[in-house]
Amino acid sequence: MKTDITVVFEGKLLDANYIKSILEENGISSLSKDNLKGQLYPLYVTYGWIKPVKVFVEKKNEKKAKEIIDAFFKE
């Protein structure tokens, strides 16, 4: 069975983990991928030049997930 997924967040590991937990609390399954650049180039992450971690959700949950993420960053 193939499931279409999409990226809903790119950023720091700490933010990605928090977003994943918020999505899970709201009934949205997610997964993350870390390309390890953040560990190799930590200053690049600090200044926002690279976004080493991506959070993925199923396409059907994309809109709801983005609304939840937007609310997180407004706080």
mmCIF file of the N, C-alpha and C atoms, coordinates in Angstrom:
data_MODEL
# 
_entry.id   MODEL 
# 
loop_
_atom_site.group_PDB 
_atom_site.id 
_atom_site.type_symbol 
_atom_site.label_atom_id 
_atom_site.label_alt_id 
_atom_site.label_comp_id 
_atom_site.label_asym_id 
_atom_site.label_entity_id 
_atom_site.label_seq_id 
_atom_site.pdbx_PDB_ins_code 
_atom_site.Cartn_x 
_atom_site.Cartn_y 
_atom_site.Cartn_z 
_atom_site.occupancy 
_atom_site.B_iso_or_equiv 
_atom_site.pdbx_formal_charge 
_atom_site.auth_seq_id 
_atom_site.auth_comp_id 
_atom_site.auth_asym_id 
_atom_site.auth_atom_id 
_atom_site.pdbx_PDB_model_num 
ATOM 1   N N  . MET A 1 1  ? 0.843  -1.177 0.000  1.00 0.00 ? 1  MET A N  1 
ATOM 2   C CA . MET A 1 1  ? 0.000  0.000  0.000  1.00 0.00 ? 1  MET A CA 1 
ATOM 3   C C  . MET A 1 1  ? 0.887  1.238  0.000  1.00 0.00 ? 1  MET A C  1 
ATOM 4   N N  . LYS A 1 2  ? 0.643  2.121  -0.938 1.00 0.00 ? 2  LYS A N  1 
ATOM 5   C CA . LYS A 1 2  ? 1.433  3.345  -1.062 1.00 0.00 ? 2  LYS A CA 1 
ATOM 6   C C  . LYS A 1 2  ? 0.661  4.515  -0.449 1.00 0.00 ? 2  LYS A C  1 
ATOM 7   N N  . THR A 1 3  ? 1.342  5.297  0.367  1.00 0.00 ? 3  THR A N  1 
ATOM 8   C CA . THR A 1 3  ? 0.740  6.474  0.985  1.00 0.00 ? 3  THR A CA 1 
ATOM 9   C C  . THR A 1 3  ? 1.509  7.707  0.535  1.00 0.00 ? 3  THR A C  1 
ATOM 10  N N  . ASP A 1 4  ? 0.788  8.701  0.039  1.00 0.00 ? 4  ASP A N  1 
ATOM 11  C CA . ASP A 1 4  ? 1.435  9.954  -0.350 1.00 0.00 ? 4  ASP A CA 1 
ATOM 12  C C  . ASP A 1 4  ? 1.686  10.799 0.876  1.00 0.00 ? 4  ASP A C  1 
ATOM 13  N N  . ILE A 1 5  ? 2.925  11.286 0.992  1.00 0.00 ? 5  ILE A N  1 
ATOM 14  C CA . ILE A 1 5  ? 3.272  12.157 2.110  1.00 0.00 ? 5  ILE A CA 1 
ATOM 15  C C  . ILE A 1 5  ? 3.809  13.474 1.569  1.00 0.00 ? 5  ILE A C  1 
ATOM 16  N N  . THR A 1 6  ? 3.779  14.472 2.417  1.00 0.00 ? 6  THR A N  1 
ATOM 17  C CA . THR A 1 6  ? 4.258  15.787 2.027  1.00 0.00 ? 6  THR A CA 1 
ATOM 18  C C  . THR A 1 6  ? 4.962  16.452 3.198  1.00 0.00 ? 6  THR A C  1 
ATOM 19  N N  . VAL A 1 7  ? 5.867  17.352 2.900  1.00 0.00 ? 7  VAL A N  1 
ATOM 20  C CA . VAL A 1 7  ? 6.602  18.093 3.924  1.00 0.00 ? 7  VAL A CA 1 
ATOM 21  C C  . VAL A 1 7  ? 5.720  19.231 4.434  1.00 0.00 ? 7  VAL A C  1 
ATOM 22  N N  . VAL A 1 8  ? 5.592  19.330 5.759  1.00 0.00 ? 8  VAL A N  1 
ATOM 23  C CA . VAL A 1 8  ? 4.828  20.429 6.352  1.00 0.00 ? 8  VAL A CA 1 
ATOM 24  C C  . VAL A 1 8  ? 5.701  21.352 7.195  1.00 0.00 ? 8  VAL A C  1 
ATOM 25  N N  . PHE A 1 9  ? 6.937  20.942 7.452  1.00 0.00 ? 9  PHE A N  1 
ATOM 26  C CA . PHE A 1 9  ? 7.833  21.780 8.252  1.00 0.00 ? 9  PHE A CA 1 
ATOM 27  C C  . PHE A 1 9  ? 9.275  21.447 7.910  1.00 0.00 ? 9  PHE A C  1 
ATOM 28  N N  . GLU A 1 10 ? 10.104 22.482 7.853  1.00 0.00 ? 10 GLU A N  1 
ATOM 29  C CA . GLU A 1 10 ? 11.555 22.331 7.731  1.00 0.00 ? 10 GLU A CA 1 
ATOM 30  C C  . GLU A 1 10 ? 12.185 23.277 8.738  1.00 0.00 ? 10 GLU A C  1 
ATOM 31  N N  . GLY A 1 11 ? 13.088 22.776 9.548  1.00 0.00 ? 11 GLY A N  1 
ATOM 32  C CA . GLY A 1 11 ? 13.718 23.644 10.531 1.00 0.00 ? 11 GLY A CA 1 
ATOM 33  C C  . GLY A 1 11 ? 14.633 22.899 11.476 1.00 0.00 ? 11 GLY A C  1 
ATOM 34  N N  . LYS A 1 12 ? 14.725 23.416 12.688 1.00 0.00 ? 12 LYS A N  1 
ATOM 35  C CA . LYS A 1 12 ? 15.613 22.873 13.712 1.00 0.00 ? 12 LYS A CA 1 
ATOM 36  C C  . LYS A 1 12 ? 15.037 21.606 14.330 1.00 0.00 ? 12 LYS A C  1 
ATOM 37  N N  . LEU A 1 13 ? 15.915 20.745 14.828 1.00 0.00 ? 13 LEU A N  1 
ATOM 38  C CA . LEU A 1 13 ? 15.514 19.480 15.431 1.00 0.00 ? 13 LEU A CA 1 
ATOM 39  C C  . LEU A 1 13 ? 14.565 19.692 16.607 1.00 0.00 ? 13 LEU A C  1 
ATOM 40  N N  . LEU A 1 14 ? 14.868 20.633 17.471 1.00 0.00 ? 14 LEU A N  1 
ATOM 41  C CA . LEU A 1 14 ? 14.030 20.886 18.638 1.00 0.00 ? 14 LEU A CA 1 
ATOM 42  C C  . LEU A 1 14 ? 12.611 21.273 18.222 1.00 0.00 ? 14 LEU A C  1 
ATOM 43  N N  . ASP A 1 15 ? 12.492 22.196 17.268 1.00 0.00 ? 15 ASP A N  1 
ATOM 44  C CA . ASP A 1 15 ? 11.169 22.606 16.783 1.00 0.00 ? 15 ASP A CA 1 
ATOM 45  C C  . ASP A 1 15 ? 10.450 21.442 16.112 1.00 0.00 ? 15 ASP A C  1 
ATOM 46  N N  . ALA A 1 16 ? 11.165 20.669 15.316 1.00 0.00 ? 16 ALA A N  1 
ATOM 47  C CA . ALA A 1 16 ? 10.560 19.542 14.614 1.00 0.00 ? 16 ALA A CA 1 
ATOM 48  C C  . ALA A 1 16 ? 10.003 18.511 15.593 1.00 0.00 ? 16 ALA A C  1 
ATOM 49  N N  . ASN A 1 17 ? 10.742 18.215 16.636 1.00 0.00 ? 17 ASN A N  1 
ATOM 50  C CA . ASN A 1 17 ? 10.265 17.247 17.633 1.00 0.00 ? 17 ASN A CA 1 
ATOM 51  C C  . ASN A 1 17 ? 9.036  17.773 18.361 1.00 0.00 ? 17 ASN A C  1 
ATOM 52  N N  . TYR A 1 18 ? 9.031  19.059 18.673 1.00 0.00 ? 18 TYR A N  1 
ATOM 53  C CA . TYR A 1 18 ? 7.875  19.642 19.346 1.00 0.00 ? 18 TYR A CA 1 
ATOM 54  C C  . TYR A 1 18 ? 6.658  19.619 18.427 1.00 0.00 ? 18 TYR A C  1 
ATOM 55  N N  . ILE A 1 19 ? 6.849  19.956 17.171 1.00 0.00 ? 19 ILE A N  1 
ATOM 56  C CA . ILE A 1 19 ? 5.757  19.942 16.201 1.00 0.00 ? 19 ILE A CA 1 
ATOM 57  C C  . ILE A 1 19 ? 5.210  18.532 16.024 1.00 0.00 ? 19 ILE A C  1 
ATOM 58  N N  . LYS A 1 20 ? 6.101  17.558 15.953 1.00 0.00 ? 20 LYS A N  1 
ATOM 59  C CA . LYS A 1 20 ? 5.647  16.172 15.847 1.00 0.00 ? 20 LYS A CA 1 
ATOM 60  C C  . LYS A 1 20 ? 4.766  15.793 17.026 1.00 0.00 ? 20 LYS A C  1 
ATOM 61  N N  . SER A 1 21 ? 5.135  16.195 18.221 1.00 0.00 ? 21 SER A N  1 
ATOM 62  C CA . SER A 1 21 ? 4.329  15.843 19.396 1.00 0.00 ? 21 SER A CA 1 
ATOM 63  C C  . SER A 1 21 ? 2.977  16.558 19.367 1.00 0.00 ? 21 SER A C  1 
ATOM 64  N N  . ILE A 1 22 ? 2.954  17.807 18.915 1.00 0.00 ? 22 ILE A N  1 
ATOM 65  C CA . ILE A 1 22 ? 1.684  18.532 18.807 1.00 0.00 ? 22 ILE A CA 1 
ATOM 66  C C  . ILE A 1 22 ? 0.778  17.872 17.765 1.00 0.00 ? 22 ILE A C  1 
ATOM 67  N N  . LEU A 1 23 ? 1.347  17.484 16.644 1.00 0.00 ? 23 LEU A N  1 
ATOM 68  C CA . LEU A 1 23 ? 0.559  16.820 15.609 1.00 0.00 ? 23 LEU A CA 1 
ATOM 69  C C  . LEU A 1 23 ? -0.001 15.498 16.130 1.00 0.00 ? 23 LEU A C  1 
ATOM 70  N N  . GLU A 1 24 ? 0.812  14.736 16.833 1.00 0.00 ? 24 GLU A N  1 
ATOM 71  C CA . GLU A 1 24 ? 0.352  13.465 17.391 1.00 0.00 ? 24 GLU A CA 1 
ATOM 72  C C  . GLU A 1 24 ? -0.791 13.688 18.377 1.00 0.00 ? 24 GLU A C  1 
ATOM 73  N N  . GLU A 1 25 ? -0.692 14.735 19.210 1.00 0.00 ? 25 GLU A N  1 
ATOM 74  C CA . GLU A 1 25 ? -1.761 15.057 20.157 1.00 0.00 ? 25 GLU A CA 1 
ATOM 75  C C  . GLU A 1 25 ? -3.065 15.385 19.444 1.00 0.00 ? 25 GLU A C  1 
ATOM 76  N N  . ASN A 1 26 ? -2.965 15.870 18.217 1.00 0.00 ? 26 ASN A N  1 
ATOM 77  C CA . ASN A 1 26 ? -4.144 16.222 17.427 1.00 0.00 ? 26 ASN A CA 1 
ATOM 78  C C  . ASN A 1 26 ? -4.544 15.111 16.454 1.00 0.00 ? 26 ASN A C  1 
ATOM 79  N N  . GLY A 1 27 ? -4.004 13.924 16.640 1.00 0.00 ? 27 GLY A N  1 
ATOM 80  C CA . GLY A 1 27 ? -4.402 12.767 15.855 1.00 0.00 ? 27 GLY A CA 1 
ATOM 81  C C  . GLY A 1 27 ? -3.799 12.685 14.467 1.00 0.00 ? 27 GLY A C  1 
ATOM 82  N N  . ILE A 1 28 ? -2.697 13.404 14.222 1.00 0.00 ? 28 ILE A N  1 
ATOM 83  C CA . ILE A 1 28 ? -2.042 13.380 12.917 1.00 0.00 ? 28 ILE A CA 1 
ATOM 84  C C  . ILE A 1 28 ? -0.710 12.652 13.046 1.00 0.00 ? 28 ILE A C  1 
ATOM 85  N N  . SER A 1 29 ? -0.584 11.556 12.329 1.00 0.00 ? 29 SER A N  1 
ATOM 86  C CA . SER A 1 29 ? 0.675  10.811 12.323 1.00 0.00 ? 29 SER A CA 1 
ATOM 87  C C  . SER A 1 29 ? 1.711  11.582 11.522 1.00 0.00 ? 29 SER A C  1 
ATOM 88  N N  . SER A 1 30 ? 2.937  11.541 11.983 1.00 0.00 ? 30 SER A N  1 
ATOM 89  C CA . SER A 1 30 ? 4.000  12.257 11.272 1.00 0.00 ? 30 SER A CA 1 
ATOM 90  C C  . SER A 1 30 ? 5.306  11.485 11.396 1.00 0.00 ? 30 SER A C  1 
ATOM 91  N N  . LEU A 1 31 ? 6.235  11.851 10.549 1.00 0.00 ? 31 LEU A N  1 
ATOM 92  C CA . LEU A 1 31 ? 7.583  11.316 10.657 1.00 0.00 ? 31 LEU A CA 1 
ATOM 93  C C  . LEU A 1 31 ? 8.556  12.418 10.306 1.00 0.00 ? 31 LEU A C  1 
ATOM 94  N N  . SER A 1 32 ? 9.781  12.258 10.747 1.00 0.00 ? 32 SER A N  1 
ATOM 95  C CA . SER A 1 32 ? 10.778 13.292 10.479 1.00 0.00 ? 32 SER A CA 1 
ATOM 96  C C  . SER A 1 32 ? 12.026 12.672 9.870  1.00 0.00 ? 32 SER A C  1 
ATOM 97  N N  . LYS A 1 33 ? 12.761 13.507 9.172  1.00 0.00 ? 33 LYS A N  1 
ATOM 98  C CA . LYS A 1 33 ? 14.015 13.087 8.557  1.00 0.00 ? 33 LYS A CA 1 
ATOM 99  C C  . LYS A 1 33 ? 15.054 14.158 8.852  1.00 0.00 ? 33 LYS A C  1 
ATOM 100 N N  . ASP A 1 34 ? 16.169 13.741 9.400  1.00 0.00 ? 34 ASP A N  1 
ATOM 101 C CA . ASP A 1 34 ? 17.263 14.646 9.726  1.00 0.00 ? 34 ASP A CA 1 
ATOM 102 C C  . ASP A 1 34 ? 18.405 14.368 8.765  1.00 0.00 ? 34 ASP A C  1 
ATOM 103 N N  . ASN A 1 35 ? 18.827 15.378 8.018  1.00 0.00 ? 35 ASN A N  1 
ATOM 104 C CA . ASN A 1 35 ? 19.902 15.160 7.056  1.00 0.00 ? 35 ASN A CA 1 
ATOM 105 C C  . ASN A 1 35 ? 21.295 15.363 7.665  1.00 0.00 ? 35 ASN A C  1 
ATOM 106 N N  . LEU A 1 36 ? 21.366 15.521 8.976  1.00 0.00 ? 36 LEU A N  1 
ATOM 107 C CA . LEU A 1 36 ? 22.612 15.618 9.748  1.00 0.00 ? 36 LEU A CA 1 
ATOM 108 C C  . LEU A 1 36 ? 23.435 16.878 9.480  1.00 0.00 ? 36 LEU A C  1 
ATOM 109 N N  . LYS A 1 37 ? 23.003 17.730 8.586  1.00 0.00 ? 37 LYS A N  1 
ATOM 110 C CA . LYS A 1 37 ? 23.754 18.965 8.340  1.00 0.00 ? 37 LYS A CA 1 
ATOM 111 C C  . LYS A 1 37 ? 23.780 19.851 9.575  1.00 0.00 ? 37 LYS A C  1 
ATOM 112 N N  . GLY A 1 38 ? 22.726 19.785 10.368 1.00 0.00 ? 38 GLY A N  1 
ATOM 113 C CA . GLY A 1 38 ? 22.672 20.589 11.580 1.00 0.00 ? 38 GLY A CA 1 
ATOM 114 C C  . GLY A 1 38 ? 23.762 20.229 12.565 1.00 0.00 ? 38 GLY A C  1 
ATOM 115 N N  . GLN A 1 39 ? 24.152 18.974 12.573 1.00 0.00 ? 39 GLN A N  1 
ATOM 116 C CA . GLN A 1 39 ? 25.225 18.538 13.458 1.00 0.00 ? 39 GLN A CA 1 
ATOM 117 C C  . GLN A 1 39 ? 26.586 18.908 12.895 1.00 0.00 ? 39 GLN A C  1 
ATOM 118 N N  . LEU A 1 40 ? 26.694 18.946 11.583 1.00 0.00 ? 40 LEU A N  1 
ATOM 119 C CA . LEU A 1 40 ? 27.967 19.291 10.956 1.00 0.00 ? 40 LEU A CA 1 
ATOM 120 C C  . LEU A 1 40 ? 28.197 20.798 10.901 1.00 0.00 ? 40 LEU A C  1 
ATOM 121 N N  . TYR A 1 41 ? 27.117 21.552 10.743 1.00 0.00 ? 41 TYR A N  1 
ATOM 122 C CA . TYR A 1 41 ? 27.213 23.006 10.593 1.00 0.00 ? 41 TYR A CA 1 
ATOM 123 C C  . TYR A 1 41 ? 26.231 23.712 11.526 1.00 0.00 ? 41 TYR A C  1 
ATOM 124 N N  . PRO A 1 42 ? 26.427 23.624 12.844 1.00 0.00 ? 42 PRO A N  1 
ATOM 125 C CA . PRO A 1 42 ? 25.453 24.180 13.783 1.00 0.00 ? 42 PRO A CA 1 
ATOM 126 C C  . PRO A 1 42 ? 25.218 25.681 13.639 1.00 0.00 ? 42 PRO A C  1 
ATOM 127 N N  . LEU A 1 43 ? 26.220 26.447 13.263 1.00 0.00 ? 43 LEU A N  1 
ATOM 128 C CA . LEU A 1 43 ? 26.009 27.891 13.095 1.00 0.00 ? 43 LEU A CA 1 
ATOM 129 C C  . LEU A 1 43 ? 25.088 28.191 11.916 1.00 0.00 ? 43 LEU A C  1 
ATOM 130 N N  . TYR A 1 44 ? 25.140 27.358 10.898 1.00 0.00 ? 44 TYR A N  1 
ATOM 131 C CA . TYR A 1 44 ? 24.248 27.551 9.748  1.00 0.00 ? 44 TYR A CA 1 
ATOM 132 C C  . TYR A 1 44 ? 22.792 27.403 10.177 1.00 0.00 ? 44 TYR A C  1 
ATOM 133 N N  . VAL A 1 45 ? 22.548 26.476 11.098 1.00 0.00 ? 45 VAL A N  1 
ATOM 134 C CA . VAL A 1 45 ? 21.191 26.286 11.613 1.00 0.00 ? 45 VAL A CA 1 
ATOM 135 C C  . VAL A 1 45 ? 20.797 27.473 12.477 1.00 0.00 ? 45 VAL A C  1 
ATOM 136 N N  . THR A 1 46 ? 21.691 27.899 13.333 1.00 0.00 ? 46 THR A N  1 
ATOM 137 C CA . THR A 1 46 ? 21.418 29.023 14.234 1.00 0.00 ? 46 THR A CA 1 
ATOM 138 C C  . THR A 1 46 ? 20.995 30.260 13.462 1.00 0.00 ? 46 THR A C  1 
ATOM 139 N N  . TYR A 1 47 ? 21.682 30.532 12.369 1.00 0.00 ? 47 TYR A N  1 
ATOM 140 C CA . TYR A 1 47 ? 21.369 31.727 11.582 1.00 0.00 ? 47 TYR A CA 1 
ATOM 141 C C  . TYR A 1 47 ? 20.293 31.486 10.535 1.00 0.00 ? 47 TYR A C  1 
ATOM 142 N N  . GLY A 1 48 ? 19.761 30.260 10.469 1.00 0.00 ? 48 GLY A N  1 
ATOM 143 C CA . GLY A 1 48 ? 18.667 29.966 9.555  1.00 0.00 ? 48 GLY A CA 1 
ATOM 144 C C  . GLY A 1 48 ? 19.074 29.727 8.115  1.00 0.00 ? 48 GLY A C  1 
ATOM 145 N N  . TRP A 1 49 ? 20.348 29.495 7.886  1.00 0.00 ? 49 TRP A N  1 
ATOM 146 C CA . TRP A 1 49 ? 20.821 29.282 6.513  1.00 0.00 ? 49 TRP A CA 1 
ATOM 147 C C  . TRP A 1 49 ? 20.464 27.895 5.998  1.00 0.00 ? 49 TRP A C  1 
ATOM 148 N N  . ILE A 1 50 ? 20.371 26.926 6.903  1.00 0.00 ? 50 ILE A N  1 
ATOM 149 C CA . ILE A 1 50 ? 19.914 25.600 6.515  1.00 0.00 ? 50 ILE A CA 1 
ATOM 150 C C  . ILE A 1 50 ? 18.833 25.144 7.478  1.00 0.00 ? 50 ILE A C  1 
ATOM 151 N N  . LYS A 1 51 ? 17.961 24.287 6.989  1.00 0.00 ? 51 LYS A N  1 
ATOM 152 C CA . LYS A 1 51 ? 16.885 23.722 7.802  1.00 0.00 ? 51 LYS A CA 1 
ATOM 153 C C  . LYS A 1 51 ? 17.031 22.209 7.731  1.00 0.00 ? 51 LYS A C  1 
ATOM 154 N N  . PRO A 1 52 ? 17.738 21.641 8.706  1.00 0.00 ? 52 PRO A N  1 
ATOM 155 C CA . PRO A 1 52 ? 18.177 20.258 8.595  1.00 0.00 ? 52 PRO A CA 1 
ATOM 156 C C  . PRO A 1 52 ? 17.115 19.174 8.796  1.00 0.00 ? 52 PRO A C  1 
ATOM 157 N N  . VAL A 1 53 ? 15.995 19.497 9.427  1.00 0.00 ? 53 VAL A N  1 
ATOM 158 C CA . VAL A 1 53 ? 15.013 18.472 9.733  1.00 0.00 ? 53 VAL A CA 1 
ATOM 159 C C  . VAL A 1 53 ? 13.699 18.775 9.017  1.00 0.00 ? 53 VAL A C  1 
ATOM 160 N N  . LYS A 1 54 ? 13.120 17.740 8.419  1.00 0.00 ? 54 LYS A N  1 
ATOM 161 C CA . LYS A 1 54 ? 11.827 17.871 7.749  1.00 0.00 ? 54 LYS A CA 1 
ATOM 162 C C  . LYS A 1 54 ? 10.810 17.004 8.463  1.00 0.00 ? 54 LYS A C  1 
ATOM 163 N N  . VAL A 1 55 ? 9.585  17.527 8.598  1.00 0.00 ? 55 VAL A N  1 
ATOM 164 C CA . VAL A 1 55 ? 8.480  16.763 9.171  1.00 0.00 ? 55 VAL A CA 1 
ATOM 165 C C  . VAL A 1 55 ? 7.490  16.486 8.046  1.00 0.00 ? 55 VAL A C  1 
ATOM 166 N N  . PHE A 1 56 ? 7.092  15.232 7.923  1.00 0.00 ? 56 PHE A N  1 
ATOM 167 C CA . PHE A 1 56 ? 6.175  14.788 6.879  1.00 0.00 ? 56 PHE A CA 1 
ATOM 168 C C  . PHE A 1 56 ? 4.854  14.319 7.485  1.00 0.00 ? 56 PHE A C  1 
ATOM 169 N N  . VAL A 1 57 ? 3.765  14.535 6.749  1.00 0.00 ? 57 VAL A N  1 
ATOM 170 C CA . VAL A 1 57 ? 2.459  13.985 7.099  1.00 0.00 ? 57 VAL A CA 1 
ATOM 171 C C  . VAL A 1 57 ? 1.819  13.442 5.822  1.00 0.00 ? 57 VAL A C  1 
ATOM 172 N N  . GLU A 1 58 ? 0.747  12.675 5.994  1.00 0.00 ? 58 GLU A N  1 
ATOM 173 C CA . GLU A 1 58 ? 0.005  12.210 4.836  1.00 0.00 ? 58 GLU A CA 1 
ATOM 174 C C  . GLU A 1 58 ? -0.655 13.392 4.145  1.00 0.00 ? 58 GLU A C  1 
ATOM 175 N N  . LYS A 1 59 ? -0.773 13.319 2.838  1.00 0.00 ? 59 LYS A N  1 
ATOM 176 C CA . LYS A 1 59 ? -1.361 14.415 2.053  1.00 0.00 ? 59 LYS A CA 1 
ATOM 177 C C  . LYS A 1 59 ? -2.738 14.804 2.584  1.00 0.00 ? 59 LYS A C  1 
ATOM 178 N N  . LYS A 1 60 ? -3.539 13.823 2.986  1.00 0.00 ? 60 LYS A N  1 
ATOM 179 C CA . LYS A 1 60 ? -4.903 14.109 3.443  1.00 0.00 ? 60 LYS A CA 1 
ATOM 180 C C  . LYS A 1 60 ? -4.921 14.951 4.721  1.00 0.00 ? 60 LYS A C  1 
ATOM 181 N N  . ASN A 1 61 ? -3.817 14.969 5.471  1.00 0.00 ? 61 ASN A N  1 
ATOM 182 C CA . ASN A 1 61 ? -3.737 15.739 6.719  1.00 0.00 ? 61 ASN A CA 1 
ATOM 183 C C  . ASN A 1 61 ? -2.935 17.029 6.580  1.00 0.00 ? 61 ASN A C  1 
ATOM 184 N N  . GLU A 1 62 ? -2.509 17.341 5.376  1.00 0.00 ? 62 GLU A N  1 
ATOM 185 C CA . GLU A 1 62 ? -1.612 18.485 5.159  1.00 0.00 ? 62 GLU A CA 1 
ATOM 186 C C  . GLU A 1 62 ? -2.216 19.807 5.634  1.00 0.00 ? 62 GLU A C  1 
ATOM 187 N N  . LYS A 1 63 ? -3.437 20.088 5.249  1.00 0.00 ? 63 LYS A N  1 
ATOM 188 C CA . LYS A 1 63 ? -4.052 21.380 5.596  1.00 0.00 ? 63 LYS A CA 1 
ATOM 189 C C  . LYS A 1 63 ? -4.184 21.548 7.110  1.00 0.00 ? 63 LYS A C  1 
ATOM 190 N N  . LYS A 1 64 ? -4.701 20.532 7.773  1.00 0.00 ? 64 LYS A N  1 
ATOM 191 C CA . LYS A 1 64 ? -4.868 20.602 9.228  1.00 0.00 ? 64 LYS A CA 1 
ATOM 192 C C  . LYS A 1 64 ? -3.512 20.736 9.928  1.00 0.00 ? 64 LYS A C  1 
ATOM 193 N N  . ALA A 1 65 ? -2.520 19.996 9.452  1.00 0.00 ? 65 ALA A N  1 
ATOM 194 C CA . ALA A 1 65 ? -1.184 20.054 10.054 1.00 0.00 ? 65 ALA A CA 1 
ATOM 195 C C  . ALA A 1 65 ? -0.582 21.444 9.917  1.00 0.00 ? 65 ALA A C  1 
ATOM 196 N N  . LYS A 1 66 ? -0.721 22.042 8.750  1.00 0.00 ? 66 LYS A N  1 
ATOM 197 C CA . LYS A 1 66 ? -0.171 23.389 8.548  1.00 0.00 ? 66 LYS A CA 1 
ATOM 198 C C  . LYS A 1 66 ? -0.874 24.419 9.418  1.00 0.00 ? 66 LYS A C  1 
ATOM 199 N N  . GLU A 1 67 ? -2.174 24.259 9.628  1.00 0.00 ? 67 GLU A N  1 
ATOM 200 C CA . GLU A 1 67 ? -2.899 25.168 10.528 1.00 0.00 ? 67 GLU A CA 1 
ATOM 201 C C  . GLU A 1 67 ? -2.374 25.048 11.955 1.00 0.00 ? 67 GLU A C  1 
ATOM 202 N N  . ILE A 1 68 ? -2.128 23.829 12.390 1.00 0.00 ? 68 ILE A N  1 
ATOM 203 C CA . ILE A 1 68 ? -1.597 23.594 13.738 1.00 0.00 ? 68 ILE A CA 1 
ATOM 204 C C  . ILE A 1 68 ? -0.196 24.182 13.871 1.00 0.00 ? 68 ILE A C  1 
ATOM 205 N N  . ILE A 1 69 ? 0.626  23.995 12.855 1.00 0.00 ? 69 ILE A N  1 
ATOM 206 C CA . ILE A 1 69 ? 1.996  24.516 12.879 1.00 0.00 ? 69 ILE A CA 1 
ATOM 207 C C  . ILE A 1 69 ? 1.984  26.030 12.869 1.00 0.00 ? 69 ILE A C  1 
ATOM 208 N N  . ASP A 1 70 ? 1.128  26.646 12.053 1.00 0.00 ? 70 ASP A N  1 
ATOM 209 C CA . ASP A 1 70 ? 1.024  28.107 12.022 1.00 0.00 ? 70 ASP A CA 1 
ATOM 210 C C  . ASP A 1 70 ? 0.624  28.646 13.390 1.00 0.00 ? 70 ASP A C  1 
ATOM 211 N N  . ALA A 1 71 ? -0.309 27.972 14.053 1.00 0.00 ? 71 ALA A N  1 
ATOM 212 C CA . ALA A 1 71 ? -0.738 28.398 15.393 1.00 0.00 ? 71 ALA A CA 1 
ATOM 213 C C  . ALA A 1 71 ? 0.425  28.288 16.382 1.00 0.00 ? 71 ALA A C  1 
ATOM 214 N N  . PHE A 1 72 ? 1.247  27.260 16.248 1.00 0.00 ? 72 PHE A N  1 
ATOM 215 C CA . PHE A 1 72 ? 2.420  27.085 17.117 1.00 0.00 ? 72 PHE A CA 1 
ATOM 216 C C  . PHE A 1 72 ? 3.373  28.256 16.993 1.00 0.00 ? 72 PHE A C  1 
ATOM 217 N N  . PHE A 1 73 ? 3.632  28.705 15.778 1.00 0.00 ? 73 PHE A N  1 
ATOM 218 C CA . PHE A 1 73 ? 4.607  29.784 15.579 1.00 0.00 ? 73 PHE A CA 1 
ATOM 219 C C  . PHE A 1 73 ? 4.035  31.164 15.864 1.00 0.00 ? 73 PHE A C  1 
ATOM 220 N N  . LYS A 1 74 ? 2.733  31.302 15.992 1.00 0.00 ? 74 LYS A N  1 
ATOM 221 C CA . LYS A 1 74 ? 2.133  32.586 16.362 1.00 0.00 ? 74 LYS A CA 1 
ATOM 222 C C  . LYS A 1 74 ? 2.295  32.857 17.845 1.00 0.00 ? 74 LYS A C  1 
ATOM 223 N N  . GLU A 1 75 ? 2.456  31.784 18.635 1.00 0.00 ? 75 GLU A N  1 
ATOM 224 C CA . GLU A 1 75 ? 2.570  31.944 20.098 1.00 0.00 ? 75 GLU A CA 1 
ATOM 225 C C  . GLU A 1 75 ? 3.850  32.598 20.488 1.00 0.00 ? 75 GLU A C  1 
# 
